[in-house]
Amino acid sequence: MPIEQVTIRTRDGVCPSHVVTPASGGPWPAVFFYMDAGGIRPAMLDMAQQLADAGYIVLLPDLFYRYGPYGPFVPKDVFAGDFRAVLGPLMATTSLLKAAEDAVAILAYLDTRDDIEGLRIGVVGFCMGGGMALATAGTHPERFAAAASFHGGNLATDAPTSPHLFAAKLKAEVYIGAAENDGSYPPAMAERLEGALTEAGVRFTTRTYPAAHGWMMPDFPVFDPTAAEQGWSAMLELFGRTLHRSV
């Protein structure tokens, strides 16, 4: 199916988004797909397509819409230089709370479609998007049945908006895929997040993959095909178990 390009009006402006649907059949469960800090680019669309091919309507919002036009970036080129100087200004235009607020408009858009199965949906985020997935599911608990984070960083910090603080509101089942030796998600932070999820009674699974931060992204220098395949299997198992029975 062709990828639909839609514009969703949020409180802060217009968010360009891509909607990818399976080739046939339907209705299908819906999934938010939160990008990493590299922004919208061919690899993101390929990953959204891969998820759609598994039987989901995938909505990929451009979280950097407040910044204006950019890229697309080629990660290996960005990482070869000062990537913080390149990506930092774009990342500064969004946040966990802004993503959760944008979800109000995105959910309203999805509610206008007649090809979505059930009311409750899923969300997955990568790197920067990992914390956003948890924050969004915690902000809108009645709408999210599943939330997955892959190599998400800063998931349990002292910040007043730290993702782990949303645990008490979560009704979604959670999957956390972590990388080995990830400075943005060290063991002490993982312990803090898991403690918050346990205390809140959230059903969750965690796994530390023998791969580097960013291993799921096919256009990253650290892409690990074996670990990525395992990550995809875990994601699809989560969504298959939680979304198809949601109402």
N, C-alpha and C positions, 0 to 999 in steps of 0.2 A: 504494500500500500504506500502511496506517496505520503511523505511527512507533511502534516498540516502545520502551517505557520499562523499563529493567532496572536493577537495583542490583548492583554488583560489589563484593565484599568485598576490600579491600586490607589491607595490613599496618597502615594507619593508620585504617581505618574503612570506611564504605560509600560508594562513589562512584556517584551517580546518573548514568546514561548513556542516550543515545538510540541506537537501532539503526534505520537506514533501509535498506530493501532495494528492489531494482528491482521493477517491477510484475508481471513474469512471467518464466518461464524459470528458469535457474539450473542448477547452482551458479554462484556469482560470486566473483571475487577480493574480498578484504577490504581496507579502508583505515581506518587511524586518522585522525581529523580533530581536530586540536588547535586550540582556540579562541584568540582574542585576549584581551586583558585586559578586554574588555567583558563577558565571561562568556556564559553560555547565554541566548539571546534569540531572537526570531523569525528574525532575519537568519541566525543560525547554523544553525537548522533548515532554512531555505530553501536555504542553500548545501549542506548535507549532502544534502538531497533532490535538488539539481541533480547532485551527484556520483553519487548512487544511480541517477538516471534514465539516467546514462551507462553503467550496467552494473556497479556495485560495491555490496557491502555496506559501509555506512559506520557506524563506531562513533564517536560523539561523547561523550567523557567530560566530566563537569563537573570541571574541574581545581581548582575552588574548594571542593570538598566538605569540606575540613578547616575552612573558615571557618564553614559553616552557611548558613542561608537568606539570600538576597540578591536584589535586583533583581526582575524584569529591568530592566536599564539601557537608557535611550535615549541612544545616543552623542552626538547633537547637544546634548542637555541637559547631559550630563556634561562635554563639552568646553567648554561655555559657562562653566563654573565652574572650581574647582580640582580637576581630574580626578585629580591625584595623591593628594589627600586622600580622594577617594571610592574609587579603585581600589587605592591603595597597600596598605591593610590586607588586601585579598583576595589581591593578588599575593604578599604576604609569606608566605602560607600554602602556597605551592607553589614549585617550583624545577625546574631541569633534572633533577637527580638524583631528585627525588620523582616526576616524571613518568615517568622511566625505570623506577623501582621499581614504580610503579602498573601499568606495562605488563606486568609478570609476571602480575598477576591478570587483566588485560584479555585477554591472549593465552590464558590458561587458559580464560576464558569462551568466546572464539571457537572454541577447540578442541572445545567441547562441541556446536557447531552442525554440522548435516549439510548446510548449504546454501552452504558456502564452498569455492571452487575453489583447490586447492593449499595448500601449507604456508606459503610466503613471501608477505608482504603488503606494502602500501604505507603511507606516513604523510605527511600534509601538515599544516603548521602556519602560522598567520598571526600576524604581529607577535610577541607573547610566545611563541606556539606554534612559531615558526620554529626557534628554538634547541632547543626540546624535541624537535622532529622529528629533528634531527640527533643529539641525545644518545640518544634512544630507539633509533634505528636502529644507532648505534654500540655501545650496551650489549647489544643483542640481534641481532648481525649475521647469525645464521643464519636469522632470521625475516623480515628486511626486505629486499625486492628494490628498493625505490625510496623516496626521501625528498625532499620538496619543502618549501622555505621561501619564503613570500611576505612581503615587507617585514619580515623578521625583523631584530631589532636585537641588538647586542652579540654577534655571532657569532664574533668573534675578539678576545679581550681577555686581560689578564694574570691573570684569575681562574683558580684551579686547576681549575674545572669549565667553562671556556670551551668552547663547542661545537666550535671548531676542533681541540681536543685529542682529540676522538673520531674524527678522520679516519683514524687508523691502524687502527682496528677496523672501519671501515665496509666492508660488502660490497654495500651498496645503491648504485644509481646515484642521483646527487644533482642536483637542480635548485634554483638560487638565483635568485629574482626580487627584484631590489632596486629601490628608489625613487630618484629624483633628489634630490640635496641633502638626503639623510637623515642627520641628525646622529647617529642611533643606529647607522648603518652607513656611515661615511665611506669614501672610496676607499682609504685606507691599511689599513683593517680588511678591506675586500674583498680587497685584495692579500694580506693575511696569511692569510685563509681559503683563498683559491685556491691559495696556495703550499703550505699544509698538505695540501689535497686532492691536488694534483699530486704532492707528495712521497710520499704514501701510495698512489699509483696508483689513486685513485678515479676512476671515470668520472663526469664532471660537466659541467653546462652552467650558465652564468650569463648573466643579462641585466639591464640597468638600464633600467627603463621610464620614459618621459617623463611621470611622474605622481608624486604626493606619497605619503609614507608612509601606508599604510592604504587605498590606491586600490582594493584588491580587495573591500572590505567595502561592501555595498550600502546600509547604514544609516549610513555615515560621511559627514560633510560633504565629504570629499575624494574620494568615490567617482568613479572615472573609467570609464564604461561601455566605451569603446574599449579602454583598456589592460586592463580586467578581462576582456574577451572574449579578448584575446590571452593573458592569464595562464591562463585556463581551457583554452585550446587547448594550451598548453605542458604543463599538468598532465596532461591527458587523453592527450596523445601519450606522455608519460613512462610513465604507468600502463599504457596500452595496449601499449606495447612490452615492458614488464618483468614485468607481473603475470600476463598470460594464459598465458605460457609457463612460469611458475614451478611447481615441484613440491615 
